[in-house]
Amino acid sequence: RPSLTGCLRSTGLVAGYQGRQAPAAVTIELPPGARLAITGHSGAGKTTLLMTLAGLLAPVRGAVTLNGTPLHLFDELELRSAITFFAEDGHVFATTIRDNLLVARGDCPDYELGAALRQVGLDVWLAGLPDGLDTVLTAGAHALSAGQRRRLLLARALISPARIVLLDEPTE
């Protein structure tokens, strides 16, 4: 059974779509505890690269491995528990704040949900809501400001069980 922890590595990776001009190949090594910021102009392929590193898109060329095992050899559930990709435009559901967070980890207790919301600066907002975590976002993402929405998605990332978290546009 392949290991779900360890170093995330790309070797000669070209991330993109067939038939489009491919960006330059990249080699990335992310040992446990490492952090990496991928920067570039809009349309440069940053999101596509992150999705490829998460195993959501197949490489055009090259390989992505986790602890030396190619990502395509992992079971989907195993891979999602090891690596997760959080898109800047992730979906906010028309349900409770709690349920919107639990999509990242269904067994997360309320005190951890509150701690994650505090870490992203939504604790005062949450305290002002009539039903706290049980407040229903009746209009989904439209019930939140753009900043609240991004912070809620970031709180989702914080409670994720994945050991490797790839954030798209985390500072926007």
C-alpha positions, -999 to 999 in steps of 0.1 A, spaced: 0 0 0 15 34 -10 23 59 17 -1 88 20 25 110 38 58 123 28 72 144 0 50 157 -29 72 159 -59 68 168 -96 95 159 -121 96 176 -155 59 184 -150 40 202 -177 5 210 -165 -20 221 -190 -45 209 -216 -38 190 -248 -38 212 -278 -28 244 -259 6 259 -257 23 242 -228 41 262 -201 77 253 -192 82 221 -173 87 224 -135 102 203 -109 89 209 -74 98 191 -42 76 197 -11 88 178 19 65 177 50 61 212 65 72 230 34 54 260 20 55 273 -16 39 303 -32 33 300 -69 30 334 -85 25 347 -120 2 368 -141 -35 359 -147 -38 331 -171 -3 318 -165 -15 284 -154 -12 286 -116 -46 270 -109 -40 243 -135 -6 235 -119 -22 232 -85 -50 210 -98 -23 187 -114 -3 186 -82 -35 176 -64 -42 147 -89 -73 164 -103 -58 168 -138 -33 144 -155 0 159 -164 6 167 -201 42 155 -195 62 145 -164 50 130 -132 37 139 -98 44 116 -69 36 114 -32 64 97 -12 77 83 -45 43 68 -56 26 82 -87 -7 99 -78 -27 78 -102 -19 47 -82 -38 60 -52 -75 53 -46 -95 85 -50 -106 85 -13 -70 79 -1 -57 106 -24 -83 132 -11 -73 124 25 -37 131 16 -39 161 -8 -67 185 -12 -72 215 -35 -92 244 -24 -104 266 -52 -108 303 -48 -143 300 -62 -153 269 -41 -190 264 -37 -209 278 -7 -241 258 -1 -275 271 8 -274 254 42 -260 261 76 -225 275 83 -217 242 101 -227 221 71 -207 244 48 -176 236 69 -183 199 74 -180 192 37 -142 193 43 -144 170 73 -177 155 83 -166 145 118 -153 179 129 -167 190 163 -181 225 168 -153 237 189 -128 230 160 -152 247 136 -153 278 159 -115 277 162 -111 276 124 -135 305 120 -116 325 147 -83 318 129 -97 333 97 -112 363 114 -149 353 113 -155 349 150 -171 383 155 -193 378 125 -203 344 138 -210 357 173 -234 383 157 -255 358 139 -288 348 155 -282 310 153 -244 308 152 -232 278 134 -268 268 127 -274 300 107 -286 291 73 -270 308 44 -303 308 24 -287 323 -7 -254 303 -5 -225 325 -15 -248 354 -21 -255 355 17 -219 365 23 -196 394 13 -168 384 -10 -144 386 20 -166 365 43 -169 339 15 -132 336 10 -126 334 47 -153 306 51 -135 287 23 -102 292 41 -117 279 73 -128 248 53 -92 243 43 -80 246 79 -102 217 91 -94 194 62 -79 161 72 -55 163 43 -18 165 51 -11 186 20 -34 216 13 -31 234 -20 -48 268 -19 -58 287 -50 -56 325 -45 -54 323 -7 -46 360 -2 -71 375 -27 
